Amino acid sequence: MLSSGERLVEDELLADLAEDVASNRVSPLYHEEKPTDLAAFLCRLRPICRQVGVTRIADLTGLDRLGLPVAQAIRPHALSEVTALGRGPSIKHAAVGAIMEALERHYAETIPVDRIVHSSADELDVPEMLFDSQLTGPHPTWRQAQIPWIAGQDLMTGSRRMAPFELVHTHYTEPPADFDGLFLRTTTGLACHSSWHQAVAHGLFECVERDALARAFATHGFFDRQRLSPDSLGSSVAQLTGLLAKRNITAGFWQAPSPTGISVVWCQTIECGAGHPILALPTEGYSAGPDLKVAAETALLEALATRAGAISGARDDQTAKHYHRRIDEIVSRARALILDPVSSTQSVEGRPVSTLEDLLVRIADADLGPVIAIPLGSNSDATVCCVRILLPRSRPFSIVR
């Protein structure tokens, strides 16, 4: 049972999220941050970094030959990934992005235990089959098991809905906690922003992205049939690919079809010049965006930021064994995939997404709902809001290659 104090905190978080989302359902999704506002926001984030254990913000820009701003936040006592990457048009944008990613993991690791309710799916009247696609395997009696749950907001109906705690937290320890093991571990849908509605939108786009990628993996001939020509992806992508060509790096783009009609792009980059590569294997970026051009640019920037992160050697899950230097059969196939396209498909540009309401309607029409938003924490000092978005009927993307 929740104590009265923790119940009040949870009720306030849910109420704040619901109010902000309701007030901004038809507001434009994005606005450009002014440099002065961004600098002030970064200053307000610094005390929070100390509170959550971020010990260093590193500028990785100079580690690669591209000159694209990339920052890394290091949180040594993290229970998931120790490092977090950020990128953007300036190093301040990159630093804010890295800090926000680190905060996502912090809030998801430190959810107060008093917010948890132990019960079974049957006792809570959870709809049949709602969370079954997120299970680790066949668990025919899981609905009768006493497991931890946490309250969230159903953004389509406005009602409170319970979600399995294992799908929300990132308190990843070995061995896992006794109550873990039923559901797949994932960080999909974690989002931190300066407002609840923007965090919700960010988390929703990521859920749509991962669902589309899972479908792509299950589609025969995906890489042959869904290759996009960079010429169709707008001026920003053209400018970036021109820069890459001068640095002997090539990018490949694929469109991952989503039942929502939202644009999802998968990008891979690889070195193609003579001589020994810095990274033999490709780096990848994925993005769902308000339109195809934005999704492609964001996916490309993520792939390039991943290059700097891999070169830094700071991530304990991307070791030399993964980004090895041998030019072997695996590397040859990866290079051929990007450098020798069989053909390019005509890009399918759906109707752009401009508001949170539009995003929610697309998800509902694709039968991926309900949309459950679990507020994880906030900090008024820098107006930071962290949320976990669950699309329980989406396809989980948890393939390790």
Residue pairs with C-beta under 8 A, 6 or more apart in sequence:
1 117
2 10
2 114
2 115
2 117
3 114
5 114
6 112
6 114
6 115
9 112
9 115
10 115
10 151
13 375
13 377
13 378
14 151
14 152
14 153
14 160
14 375
16 196
16 375
16 378
17 153
17 196
17 200
17 373
17 375
17 385
17 387
18 153
18 158
20 195
20 196
20 197
20 385
21 153
21 155
21 196
21 197
21 200
21 356
21 373
22 158
23 197
24 195
24 197
24 356
25 197
25 355
25 356
25 357
25 360
26 355
26 356
26 357
27 197
27 355
27 356
28 354
28 355
29 198
29 201
29 290
29 353
29 354
29 355
29 356
29 359
30 290
33 41
33 93
35 90
35 92
38 90
38 92
38 93
38 96
39 92
41 96
41 194
41 382
41 383
42 92
42 95
42 96
42 99
44 381
44 382
44 383
45 96
45 99
45 382
45 384
47 381
48 99
48 103
48 379
48 381
48 382
48 384
49 57
49 73
49 99
49 102
52 75
52 102
52 103
52 106
53 75
53 76
53 77
53 78
53 106
54 73
54 74
54 75
54 99
54 102
55 74
55 75
55 76
56 73
56 74
57 71
57 72
57 73
57 74
57 95
57 98
57 99
58 71
58 72
58 73
58 74
58 312
58 314
59 69
59 70
59 71
59 91
59 94
60 70
60 71
60 72
60 85
60 308
60 309
60 311
60 312
61 67
61 68
61 69
61 70
61 91
61 94
61 308
63 70
63 308
63 311
63 312
64 70
64 278
64 304
64 307
64 308
64 311
65 247
66 243
66 244
66 247
66 249
66 304
66 307
68 87
68 301
68 304
68 305
68 308
69 87
69 88
69 89
69 90
69 91
69 93
69 94
70 85
70 86
70 87
70 94
70 304
70 305
70 308
70 309
71 85
71 86
71 87
71 91
71 94
71 95
71 97
71 98
72 83
72 84
72 85
72 86
72 98
72 309
72 312
72 314
73 83
73 84
73 86
73 95
73 98
73 99
73 101
73 102
74 82
74 83
74 314
75 82
75 83
75 84
75 102
75 105
75 106
76 82
78 102
78 105
78 106
78 109
79 105
79 109
79 170
79 171
79 172
79 173
80 105
80 108
80 109
80 170
80 172
80 187
81 105
81 315
81 316
81 317
82 314
82 315
82 316
83 309
83 314
83 315
84 98
84 99
84 101
84 102
84 104
84 105
85 97
85 98
85 101
85 305
85 306
85 308
85 309
86 93
86 94
86 95
86 96
86 97
86 98
86 99
86 100
86 101
86 305
87 93
87 94
87 97
87 301
87 302
87 304
87 305
88 94
88 96
88 97
94 305
100 192
100 193
100 384
101 192
103 192
103 384
103 386
104 187
104 190
104 191
104 192
104 386
105 170
105 187
105 190
107 192
107 376
107 377
107 386
108 168
108 169
108 170
108 171
108 187
108 190
108 376
108 386
108 388
109 169
109 170
109 171
110 377
111 150
111 165
111 168
111 169
111 171
111 376
111 377
115 150
115 151
116 148
116 149
116 150
116 165
117 148
117 149
117 150
117 151
117 162
118 146
118 147
118 148
118 149
119 146
119 147
119 149
119 162
120 143
120 144
120 145
120 146
120 147
121 131
121 142
121 143
121 144
122 143
122 144
124 149
124 162
126 143
126 162
130 370
130 392
130 393
131 163
131 164
131 167
131 183
131 392
133 392
133 393
133 394
133 395
133 396
134 164
134 167
134 183
134 184
134 392
134 396
135 142
135 182
135 183
135 184
136 181
136 182
136 183
136 184
139 145
139 182
142 182
145 182
147 164
147 165
147 166
147 179
147 182
148 164
148 165
148 166
148 179
149 162
149 163
149 164
149 165
150 162
150 163
150 165
150 168
150 374
151 160
151 161
151 162
151 163
151 374
152 160
152 161
152 162
152 163
152 372
152 373
152 374
152 375
152 388
152 390
153 159
153 160
153 161
153 372
153 373
153 374
153 375
154 160
154 161
154 370
154 371
154 372
155 200
155 360
155 370
155 371
155 372
155 373
156 360
156 364
156 369
156 370
156 371
157 370
161 370
161 372
163 372
163 374
163 390
163 392
164 182
164 183
165 179
166 179
166 180
166 181
166 182
166 183
167 183
167 186
167 388
167 390
167 392
168 374
168 376
168 388
168 390
170 185
170 187
170 190
171 177
172 185
184 396
184 398
185 398
186 210
186 396
186 397
186 398
188 206
188 207
188 210
188 396
188 397
189 203
189 204
189 206
189 207
189 388
189 389
189 390
189 391
190 203
190 206
190 386
190 387
190 388
190 389
191 199
191 200
191 202
191 203
191 206
191 386
191 387
191 388
191 389
192 199
192 384
192 385
192 386
192 387
193 199
193 202
193 384
193 385
194 382
194 383
194 384
194 385
195 383
195 385
196 375
196 385
196 387
197 356
198 385
199 385
199 386
199 387
200 356
200 373
200 387
200 389
201 356
201 359
203 373
203 387
203 388
203 389
204 356
204 359
204 360
204 363
204 371
204 389
204 391
205 262
205 287
205 288
205 289
205 359
206 288
206 389
207 368
207 389
207 390
207 391
207 394
208 258
208 260
208 262
208 264
208 288
208 363
208 368
208 391
208 394
209 256
209 264
209 286
209 287
209 288
210 286
210 394
210 395
210 396
210 397
211 258
211 259
211 368
211 391
211 394
211 395
211 397
212 256
212 257
212 258
212 262
212 264
212 288
213 256
213 264
213 266
213 286
213 397
214 394
214 395
214 396
214 397
214 399
215 256
215 257
215 258
215 259
215 395
216 222
216 226
216 254
216 256
216 257
216 266
217 397
217 399
218 395
219 225
219 226
222 254
222 256
223 254
223 337
224 342
224 343
225 345
226 254
226 255
226 256
226 257
226 345
227 252
227 253
227 254
227 341
227 342
227 343
227 344
227 345
228 253
228 254
228 255
228 265
228 296
228 344
228 345
228 347
229 253
229 344
229 347
230 237
230 238
230 241
230 251
230 253
231 238
232 346
232 347
233 253
233 292
233 293
233 296
233 297
233 347
234 293
234 296
234 297
236 293
236 297
237 253
237 293
237 296
237 297
237 300
240 251
240 297
240 300
240 301
240 304
241 251
241 300
244 250
244 251
244 269
244 304
248 271
248 272
248 273
249 269
249 270
249 271
249 272
250 269
250 270
250 271
250 272
250 338
250 339
251 267
251 268
251 269
251 300
251 303
251 338
252 267
252 268
252 269
252 270
252 337
252 338
252 341
253 265
253 266
253 267
253 296
253 299
253 300
254 265
254 266
254 267
255 263
255 264
255 265
255 266
255 292
255 345
255 347
255 348
256 264
256 265
256 266
256 286
257 264
257 348
258 264
258 288
258 366
259 366
259 367
259 368
260 362
260 363
260 365
260 366
260 368
261 350
261 351
261 362
261 366
262 288
262 289
262 350
262 353
262 359
262 362
263 288
263 289
263 290
263 291
263 292
263 294
263 295
263 349
263 350
264 286
264 287
264 288
264 295
265 286
265 287
265 289
265 292
265 295
265 296
265 298
265 299
266 284
266 285
266 286
266 299
267 284
267 285
267 286
267 287
267 296
267 299
267 300
267 302
267 303
268 282
268 283
268 284
268 303
268 334
268 337
268 338
269 282
269 283
269 284
269 285
269 300
269 303
269 304
269 307
269 338
270 279
270 281
270 282
270 283
270 334
270 335
270 338
270 339
271 277
271 278
271 279
271 280
272 335
272 339
276 325
277 325
278 311
279 307
279 310
279 311
279 323
280 323
280 324
280 325
280 326
280 327
280 331
281 322
281 323
281 324
281 330
281 331
281 334
282 303
282 334
282 335
282 337
282 338
283 303
283 304
283 306
283 307
283 310
284 302
284 303
284 306
285 298
285 299
285 300
285 301
285 302
285 303
285 304
285 305
285 306
286 299
286 302
287 294
287 295
287 296
287 298
287 299
287 302
288 295
289 295
289 296
289 298
289 353
290 352
290 353
290 354
291 349
291 352
291 353
292 347
292 348
292 349
292 350
309 315
309 318
310 318
310 323
313 320
353 359
353 362
360 371
363 369
363 371
363 391
367 393
368 391
368 393
368 394
369 391
369 393
370 392
371 389
371 390
371 391
372 389
372 390
372 391
372 392
373 387
373 388
373 389
373 390
374 387
374 388
374 389
374 390
375 385
375 386
375 387
376 386
376 387
376 388
377 386
378 384
378 385
378 386
